[in-house]
């Protein structure tokens, strides 16, 4: 039920409201300001989610930093076309951040899982020892690569849309981003479920040696 509510508000804040603003208000306030206005519900929604999480662990800091940086980039863009291109560059930057976390053997998917499970009352230190076991660690690397792929694919496709349609790419990019997020979220959920299964199976066998960090 909770998951359904999250999906509902994701659709409202990140898709329905921006499309309504873009299609019905842009003629009155202009392309750039309609883009800025369309992002307001998403900003408020993210702040509310951060409030309920009440965490300054990696997951909470990432959520807040992503919100602040993306908002600053939008506000400083100065024009609609610059805003669109800056969102492409921002997606590339986020993708490189995810990729970097893989290279230094601290994949964000693993850090997210640690924070979420700790917020549910589990001890972080033993969880970290389990997550860095070779088999489980490789799954977290794969999940993080899904994040990298999402940002890279979105940036490339959106760049093509901008070149083809200019500012008219705004609504198409919104739909693309949301659909891509839903599809790849499903893939990452399967990855996390697999981690849970591996942890359950390994609890009945000797522990594998940890991956080097």
Secondary structure, DSSP 8 states (H G I E B T S, - for coil): -HHHHHHHHHHIIIIIHHHHHHHHTHHHH-HHHHHHHHTHHHHHHHHHHHHHH---SHHHHHHHHHHHHHHHHHHHH-SHHHHHHHHHHHHHHHHHHHHHHHHTT--HHHHHHHHHHHHTT--HHHHHHHHTBHHHHHHHHHHHHHHHHHHHHHHHHHHHHHHHHGGGHHHHHHHHHHHHHHHHHHHHHHHHHHHHHHHHHHTTS----B---
